[in-house]
Amino acid sequence: MPLDVMPDWLTTLDDEDVSFIKKFILSSGSLKEIATIYGVTYPTVRLRLDRLIQKIQISEDTTNEPFVSLIKRLAVNEKLDFGTAKIIISEYKKTKKEID
């Protein structure tokens, strides 16, 4: 698929996420089958799918500023804990209001 036709949310995913989506579709959306393919438990696959959904939602949320989206992506990708992400976003918004 040409990059100019590819949806923005798809371009923000890493290769492993795209591979997971492909396997998910090919298994007709069976989380149980995906768990078998990856050799993990059903709850682990469910968590992975939930994080993937969050990544897509973050990239689709055009009301967020790029900085806020970055912080949310870092939290979803476990590079930053959610509590810290909330504090950073809150402080950023306060500072931005003061400047505006």
C-alpha positions in Angstrom: 0.0 0.0 0.0 1.5 3.4 -1.0 2.3 5.6 2.0 0.1 8.4 0.8 -2.9 6.0 1.0 -2.0 4.4 4.3 -4.0 5.6 7.3 -2.1 7.7 9.8 -2.8 5.3 12.7 -1.2 2.5 10.8 2.0 4.4 10.2 2.4 5.0 13.9 2.5 1.2 14.7 5.7 -0.7 14.9 6.4 -3.9 12.9 5.4 -6.2 15.8 2.0 -4.5 16.1 1.3 -4.9 12.4 2.3 -8.5 12.6 0.0 -9.0 15.6 -2.9 -7.4 13.6 -2.2 -9.7 10.6 -2.2 -12.8 12.8 -5.4 -11.6 14.6 -7.2 -11.1 11.3 -6.0 -14.4 9.9 -7.2 -16.2 13.0 -10.6 -14.6 12.5 -10.1 -12.6 15.7 -9.7 -15.5 18.0 -7.7 -14.4 21.0 -7.4 -18.0 22.1 -5.7 -18.9 18.8 -3.4 -15.9 19.0 -2.4 -17.0 22.6 -1.5 -20.4 21.2 0.5 -18.8 18.3 2.5 -16.6 20.7 2.7 -19.3 23.4 1.2 -17.0 26.1 -2.0 -16.9 28.1 -5.3 -15.5 27.0 -5.1 -12.5 29.5 -1.6 -11.6 28.1 -3.1 -11.5 24.5 -6.1 -9.5 25.8 -3.7 -7.0 27.4 -1.7 -6.7 24.2 -4.8 -6.1 22.2 -6.0 -3.4 24.7 -2.6 -1.6 24.4 -2.9 -1.8 20.6 -6.4 -0.3 20.7 -5.0 2.5 22.9 -2.2 3.2 20.5 -4.7 3.5 17.6 -7.1 5.7 19.6 -4.2 8.0 20.6 -3.1 8.4 17.0 -6.7 9.0 15.9 -7.4 11.6 18.6 -6.7 14.8 16.6 -7.8 17.1 19.5 -4.5 16.2 21.3 -1.4 18.3 20.7 1.6 16.4 19.5 3.3 16.7 22.9 0.4 15.2 24.7 0.1 12.4 22.1 3.8 11.6 22.6 3.4 11.4 26.4 0.4 9.1 26.0 2.2 6.9 23.5 5.1 6.6 25.9 2.8 5.5 28.6 1.0 2.9 26.4 4.4 1.6 25.3 5.4 1.3 29.0 8.3 3.7 28.5 6.6 6.0 31.1 4.2 5.0 33.9 0.6 6.3 33.7 0.8 8.3 36.9 3.9 10.2 35.7 2.2 10.7 32.2 -0.8 12.3 33.9 1.4 14.7 35.9 3.4 15.7 32.8 0.2 16.3 30.8 -1.4 18.2 33.6 1.6 20.5 34.1 2.0 21.0 30.4 -1.7 22.1 30.1 -1.3 24.5 33.1 1.8 26.1 31.6 0.2 26.4 28.2 -2.9 28.2 29.8 -0.5 30.6 31.5 1.2 31.4 28.3 -2.0 31.8 26.3 
